[in-house]
Amino acid sequence: MKMLSFNSDMHRKYFKTDPENEKYKKKHKRMKRTIKDILFENAALCDQVALMQERILIVKEERNFLLKKLQQLQPTAGKKVSEVEHSTINQTSVSDIMSAPNMLSSKKPAPKKRANSDTTDSGKSNVKIKKPPNVKAVNVKRKKIVQQIPLDTTGRPIFPIVLGDITVHSLGEVSDRSEYYTEDYIYPIGYCSTRLYGSLKDPEQRCVYTCKVMDGGMHPRFEIVADTDLDAPIVNQSIDQCHTMLLHQINKCLGSEVISTKGRGADFFGLSHSTVHHLIQSSPGARKCQGYIWTKFEVSRSSDMSGTEENEASLSYSALQRSILFSKSHSEIMIKEEPDVDENFGDDSVSFTEIFC
């Protein structure tokens, strides 16, 4: 009995319940419960944010794809509207012309057979005269064939774009300043391409030229840099003059006029290539170029497209080598023939003097 009483006293002494401790225990349990709830709520919010970010990316890709399709359809839509307007004008003019002979015939009576023949003849003749010429060729050039190029998931081209000797690294941004476009081409700021051609130091050796269009203020700044001479870029405000300066240096290195120095800068830079031309025309900002005439393009089913520039010595490396070989062989033939001509002329002169003497 004494042992039991001792144990109960110890329990009361060491394990007695204090009302203040109970209060703090309840607060501690409540805090743990609220922390768990906050953690679960935070995890749920993070999952929801990740899901919304994925949806936003999908919507952005769809928007870019639709924007590109809209830009491709806008030139053809504008052409169709102009054709409809011209067709309505033609119909009204023809109806007015056809009604005019009937008014004349009502004023001047004539036999029925002759009146009908006169009205039909005059109507036909007037229709031929009043027909407006070149209705379909208003602000639209002839169709060009575009090469198929790889695209990413958003419909944008994958760089670099390899097109024969030309490699396009950037299309740049289209500017609405008047000097940065013509009726034929647009010169976007930041455009960059590379081309294989003869070196300035030795035209028989292959060299890589980097062609850039840069912001020069009111006028664009065209630059051609050879990888063999990076410290001496060829710079000019005219793209054709920039190409002409390059050809002059090639001829100077060869010591003769091997190639024509007529500038074809848009061809050398790659801006005239149908695929590059189509991509620049479809880029945002091209609609602001008011003086530019839009070109209609059609995608080629065959991936092999041979351009005419392969036969131009001012653009193609292989054609340049053929011109150099031809000029060398021609000069060697001329050097060999010159002494023979002089000797023959001397023999002929002696024979003539002998005969006349």
Sequence and secondary structure as in RCSB ss.txt:
>XXXX:A:sequence
MKMLSFNSDMHRKYFKTDPENEKYKKKHKRMKRTIKDILFENAALCDQVALMQERILIVKEERNFLLKKLQQLQP
TAGKKVSEVEHSTINQTSVSDIMSAPNMLSSKKPAPKKRANSDTTDSGKSNVKIKKPPNVKAVNVKRKKIVQQIP
LDTTGRPIFPIVLGDITVHSLGEVSDRSEYYTEDYIYPIGYCSTRLYGSLKDPEQRCVYTCKVMDGGMHPRFEIV
ADTDLDAPIVNQSIDQCHTMLLHQINKCLGSEVISTKGRGADFFGLSHSTVHHLIQSSPGARKCQGYIWTKFEVS
RSSDMSGTEENEASLSYSALQRSILFSKSHSEIMIKEEPDVDENFGDDSVSFTEIFC
>XXXX:A:secstr
 HHHHHHHHHHHHHS   HHHHHHHHHHHHHHHHHHHHHHHHHHHHHHHHHHHHHHHHHHHHHHHHHHHHHHHHH
HHHHHHHHHHHHHHHHHHHHHHHHHHHHHHHHS   HHHHHHHHHHHHHHHHHHH  S STTSSB   EEE    
B TTS B SSEEETTEEEEE  B    GGGB SS B  BT EEEEEEE SS TTSEEEEEEEEE  TTS EEEEE
ETTEEEEEEEESSHHHHHHHHHHHHHHHHTS  S     HHHHHTTTSHHHHHHHHTSTTGGG TT  B  EEE 
SSS    GGGG TTT HHHHHHHHHHHHHHHHHHHHHHHHHHHHHHHHHHHHHHHH 
